[in-house]
Structure formats: C-alpha cells, structure tokens
Amino acid sequence: MKRKLNIRQIIFAVLSVLCMTVIFIFSADNAEDSSEKSGRIVKAVVKIFVSDFDEMDNEKQEEILGNVSFFVRKAAHFSIFMTLGFCVSGIFGKIKLLSRNTPITLLFCFLYACSDEFHQSFSPGRAPQVRDVLIDTSGALTGIIAFSLIYAIIIHRKRRKSIST
C-alpha cells in the first residue's frame, strides 16, 4: 500500500532541495569568490567583537581575520548541513531519535556532503577535504537530533492537550 505525502512532508522536501541547491551554488564558487564572500562575513563578525579593530595595524588585523576565518567557514559548513539534516528529517514525518529513519537521513546527508566535496574539486583553487565531510555530517546529525526533539515536544503537548480536553 502506497502512502501519500502530506503537505508538511512536501514542504520539507522543497526546503531540503532548496538547501541542497544553496550548498551546490556555494560549492561552485572558485577559491577567490568563496574567500571574498566569507571574508565579508568574517570582517563583520570581527568588527562586532573586536571594538578597536579599525585602529590596529594591518598585520594584526590580518592575523585576527585569518584566525576567525577558519571558524566562520567551518561554522557555515556545520550550520547549512544542520539545516539539511533538519529538513530531510521532516520528510519522514514521525521520527524518533533511534528509529530506522535516523541512519537513513544521516546516510543521505553524509553522501550529499561527499558529493559536495567532490563537486568542489571542479572549482578552481578548491579541493575536497575529509574534515569538511565530517563537519557537514556532524551538522546534519545535530539537525536530525533537533528535529527529533522538537517533534517529541510537539507530540507530547498535543497528547497532554487532548487528554485534558
């Protein structure tokens, strides 16, 4: 018996495809464009947290920007794949943290992370990195856990509400 997708699953499928498209587009950037995009974000972050940044000499500014850049870039990997893990989890509907859907969702995100790193190898100045696949997969797992917890809270509240009425 085939099960039809409900509207929530369709929405999560569309969000998953959008998230994958964003990842694909960013991976297509060459090294220079990628560095420029992340550099703007890094500068904004640094200016928020380092009040005297503009008064520092260029050498000190470059050192700070270089240190922060690594973390911002890796946080971007983690967060976009966390979003993907969350959205792909929503396609399955009812999901418990230790259900058969969890490893399927995680495997899907892991394979997409691998394909993303492979895709980057075709962008000038970029190379695939195992570390990024691990960061991406960790982000996806975090998204899966977040979805499972939010889903459990919503179901628990619905059950409590139906019992009290």
N, C-alpha and C positions, 0 to 999 in steps of 0.2 A: 504494500500500500504506500503510495507516494504521499508525502506530506507537503502541503503548500507553504511557501514562505509568508510570514505575516509582515505587516508594514514596518515593524521595528527591525526585523531581520533585513529587509530591503534597504532601509535607511543605513544600517550598519555596514551593509555590503557596499553601498555607494560611498560612504565615508572611508571604508578600507581602500577602495580603488583610488579615491582622491588622495589619501595619504601615500599610497604607493606611487602615484603619479608625481607628487611633490618630491619624494625620495629620488625617483628616476631623474627628474629635472635637475635637482641639485647635484646628482652624480655625474651628469653630463657636462657640468662646468669644468673648464680646464683649471689647472692649478692656480693660475693668476686670478681668474674670476672668482674662484672659490675663496681664495685668501682675501680678496678685496671685500667680498660680501661679509665674511666672518670678521674681517678687520674692523668694519664699521660697527658691528655689534660689540666687539671687544673694546673699542675706544669708548663707546657709550657706557659700558659696564665699568670700565676703569675710572672714567670721569665721575661716576656716581660714588664710587667707594674710595677714591684717592683724591681728596679735595685739592691738594697742591700739585696735581699732575701737570698742569699747564706751565707752572713755574720751574719744573725740573729740567735739567739739561737733556738733550736728545738721547744720549747714551743710556741714562737712567730710564727715560720713557720707553725706549726700545726694549730694555730688559724686562720692564713690567709688562708691556704689551705681549712680549714673547711668552712669558710665564702664564699669563691669563689666557692667551690664545689657545693653548693646548686644552685647557679645561673647558673653555666655551665650545670648542669644536667637538669634544667628546660628549659634553652635555647635550649638544644638538643631536648627535647620533642616538644617545640614550633616549631623549625625550620624543623624537619622532617615531622611534620604534616602540616606545611605551604606548604612544597613541595608536600605532598599528596593532599592537597586541590587544589593547582595549577594544578597538573597533572589530577586529576579527572575532574576538570572544563574543561580541554582541550578535554576530551572525548565528551562532549556535543556540542562542536563546537561553534556556535553562542551563546554567553551567555551575558546577561545584568545583572547588579548587582541585579535588582529587578525582575528577571524572575522566572518562576517556577523551573528552574534548580538549582537555588541557594539553596533553602531549601533542595532539594533532595541531592545535593552534600554535604551540611553541615551535613545532617542526616546520610549519608553514612560514612562520616569521624568520626562523633560522635560515631556511632555504632562500627566502627573499633577501636576507642580509648577505648571504653568499653570492647571490646573483647581482646584488647591488655593488659589491666589491669587485666582482668580475667586470661589470659594466664600467666602473671607474677606470679600469685598466686601459680602456679605449680613449680616455680623456687625456689630452696632452699634459704631462707633468704630474699625473696622479698614478698611484699604484695601489693594488689591493693589500689590505692588512688584516691578518687574523685577529689582531687586537680589536679592530673595529667590529668584526663579526661577533666577537664575544660581548662587546659593549652593547651592540644592537640587540643581541639575544637576551641579555640581562634586562634591557629596557622593555623588550616585549614581555618577558616574564613578569616584570613589575606591572605592566598594563593588564595582563591576564589576572594577576592577583587583585589588582584594584577593581577590575570589573566583577570578579567573583565576590569580593567583599561588599561592594555597592549593591549587587544583585541580592545577596543574602540579607542585607539590611532592608531593602525594599520589600522582599518577600516576607520577612519577619514582621514588618509594620503592617502589611496587608493582612496577614493572618491574625495579628493582635486586633486590628480594627474589625475584621469580620467576626471574631469571637465576642467582642464587646458589643456588637450591634444585634 
